[in-house]
Structures are given as structure tokens and as C-alpha cells.
Amino acid sequence: MLTVRFWGVRGSLPTPGIDTVIYGGNTSCLEIRADERLLIVDLGSGARPLGDWLMKNDFAKYGKIKADIFLTHTHWDHIMGFPMFNPVYVPGNELRITGPVTLESENLKSVIGNQLSYQYWPVRADELSANIEYNEIKETTLNLGDGLSVTSKFLNHPIFCLGFRFNYKGKSIATVFDHEPYRNLFTSENDDEEAQKEGEEAAAEENEKIKDFIKGADIVIHDAQYTNNEYTKRIGWGHSSNEQGVELTKDAGVKKLVFYHHEPQHTDKELEEIEKSYAQTNRHMEIIMAKEGLTLQA
């Protein structure tokens, strides 16, 4: 069985308060289970409650926590929960953190570990008790054993950012967030006609690669930070509108589309209205608004 549980669904920064209690205010963190195998995507502020839950459940059951953690990228809203992720402080726990290299001069371990320096946190990175391994990847497919694999795909974001597709026993869950559709960069009057044509073809080709990446997935968790009206004022910021997520997935054989990485200023009421509007107008697939605590089976 392949399932996903949402521990953090918000983009950019945590948004606690009376207007976010239904869908949640923690930033990006997913728990994926391939039967008993534990996979985690991102360590935003949602990693804190996830870590507490794992210590009370997995640790109590198995005597240790063993997890593969996949980071989409190292923007702060996706790693800020690491210092508060309780399993890193417990001897015997085994954590493998896999993600993209964002700077040639600074590896993944140092980017994550620099949060645990005295300027920012009372515990140093070298004082952590768990066995933590770092694995830097680009676009690849990793065989994790027992019929479980994960394929990574570069997304369109201001720094290197990966989408992941988890495949297990004929089921699949794909993540496509912190991503916006590729667009033609050669559209100014200073660009010649040939450059404009090549730019259009290149953007279409890259967008088709994203569609191929998600094709036939049981669940696609897609960036939906904006509405289309909001997106037009934020082009180039590396995020999508909910309309763009629907457009990408509608002919790709996707069974469930989950809107994710919610805009910090979007209230529960606004998210609920968006979700209801799609429930009434779309029949080709199920469309769901991500909320903390939601569990879906592929």
C-alpha cells in the first residue's frame, strides 16, 4: 500500500492563526508510506509535529526510526523544521537525506547543518545523535529495494529544485511543487523572430517533460500557491496557479490532483471556496485541497 499524509501544506513561511486552522499553517512536509517503509518529503515546519508523532509511534514500535528524507530544494520554508525534528537527537535512528545541490561551493550537508550553529540554534550540528547520511542527486531513478523506486525531475524554480515520483507495486505519487510552467524568455521587441520561435519551442518541450513525468500517476501533489489573477503579478517567482495545475494534469491520466504549497495570505475560507469550485466543475479527476492531517491512498 502506498499512502501520503500531509504534515505541512503552506508555502513561503508558517502562518499560524485563526484563519488557517482548517487547512493548516505549517510549511512543506509529507509522510509517504510504502507499506511499512517510511519516506519523508521536505523538512518544513511540519517536520516538528511529524517528528513528535514518529517518536511516539515508530520509535516505540521498532526501537528506532529509519527514514529516507527527500528534499525538493533548500529554500528555508522547506528545511526550517530540521532543528526541531526530534528523531535527529536520538541515538540509533537512521536518516538518509537526499536532495539537489544548489551551490557548488556548499554541499547539501552544510546547507542543512548551518541552521544548527550558535548564531541561530543552541545545539550544534555535530552534536546530533542520530546517524545521518547525505546524498546529493540530480535527475535520476533510485531503486530503494522491495519494489520501491523514486524518480527525480528538475522543476522550474529560481534555484535547483526537484520533483519526485514514488513508484511502488504499480502505484505512484508524484510531487510537483515550487514549480511554475516554463515560458518563452525571448518575447521582447529586441529579440529576433528566430530567437522567439526557439524560445517558444524550448518552453513547450520542457512543459511536455513535466507532463510525461506525472503521466498516469495515482496522486499528483502540485504547486497551487496562486490563482491565475495573482500569478500574473508574480511571474518568475517559481510557483503556479491552481488553474495551471489543472491544465497540466487534465490529459495526463492523473487520478487525484492535490493543490499544495498554499499562499500564506490565503485563508481557510478562500481555500475552501477554491476547492468547492473545482469539485463542481471537474469530472475527469478528483481535485483536493491539501490540509494538515489528510491521508490519501494511491
Rosetta blueprint (number, residue, H / E / L):
1 M L
2 L E
3 T E
4 V E
5 R E
6 F E
7 W E
8 G E
9 V L
10 R E
11 G L
12 S L
13 L L
14 P L
15 T L
16 P L
17 G L
18 I L
19 D L
20 T L
21 V L
22 I L
23 Y L
24 G L
25 G L
26 N L
27 T E
28 S L
29 C E
30 L E
31 E E
32 I E
33 R E
34 A E
35 D L
36 E L
37 R E
38 L E
39 L E
40 I E
41 V E
42 D L
43 L L
44 G L
45 S L
46 G L
47 A H
48 R H
49 P H
50 L H
51 G H
52 D H
53 W H
54 L H
55 M H
56 K H
57 N L
58 D H
59 F H
60 A H
61 K H
62 Y H
63 G L
64 K L
65 I L
66 K E
67 A E
68 D E
69 I E
70 F E
71 L L
72 T L
73 H L
74 T L
75 H L
76 W H
77 D H
78 H H
79 I L
80 M L
81 G L
82 F H
83 P H
84 M H
85 F L
86 N H
87 P H
88 V H
89 Y H
90 V L
91 P L
92 G L
93 N L
94 E E
95 L E
96 R E
97 I E
98 T E
99 G E
100 P E
101 V L
102 T L
103 L E
104 E L
105 S L
106 E E
107 N L
108 L H
109 K H
110 S H
111 V H
112 I H
113 G H
114 N L
115 Q L
116 L L
117 S L
118 Y L
119 Q L
120 Y L
121 W L
122 P L
123 V L
124 R L
125 A H
126 D H
127 E H
128 L L
129 S L
130 A L
131 N E
132 I E
133 E E
134 Y E
135 N E
136 E E
137 I E
138 K L
139 E L
140 T L
141 T E
142 L E
143 N E
144 L E
145 G E
146 D L
147 G L
148 L E
149 S E
150 V E
151 T E
152 S E
153 K E
154 F E
155 L L
156 N L
157 H L
158 P L
159 I L
160 F L
161 C L
162 L E
163 G E
164 F E
165 R E
166 F E
167 N E
168 Y E
169 K L
170 G L
171 K E
172 S E
173 I E
174 A E
175 T E
176 V E
177 F L
178 D L
179 H L
180 E L
181 P L
182 Y L
183 R L
184 N L
185 L L
186 F L
187 T L
188 S L
189 E L
190 N L
191 D L
192 D L
193 E H
194 E H
195 A H
196 Q H
197 K H
198 E H
199 G H
200 E H
201 E H
202 A H
203 A H
204 A H
205 E H
206 E H
207 N H
208 E H
209 K H
210 I H
211 K H
212 D H
213 F H
214 I H
215 K L
216 G L
217 A L
218 D L
219 I E
220 V E
221 I E
222 H E
223 D E
224 A L
225 Q L
226 Y E
227 T L
228 N H
229 N H
230 E H
231 Y H
232 T L
233 K L
234 R L
235 I L
236 G L
237 W L
238 G L
239 H L
240 S L
241 S E
242 N H
243 E H
244 Q H
245 G H
246 V H
247 E H
248 L H
249 T H
250 K L
251 D L
252 A L
253 G L
254 V L
255 K L
256 K E
257 L E
258 V E
259 F E
260 Y E
261 H L
262 H E
263 E L
264 P L
265 Q L
266 H L
267 T L
268 D H
269 K H
270 E H
271 L H
272 E H
273 E H
274 I H
275 E H
276 K H
277 S H
278 Y H
279 A H
280 Q H
281 T H
282 N L
283 R L
284 H L
285 M L
286 E E
287 I E
288 I E
289 M E
290 A L
291 K L
292 E L
293 G L
294 L L
295 T E
296 L E
297 Q E
298 A L
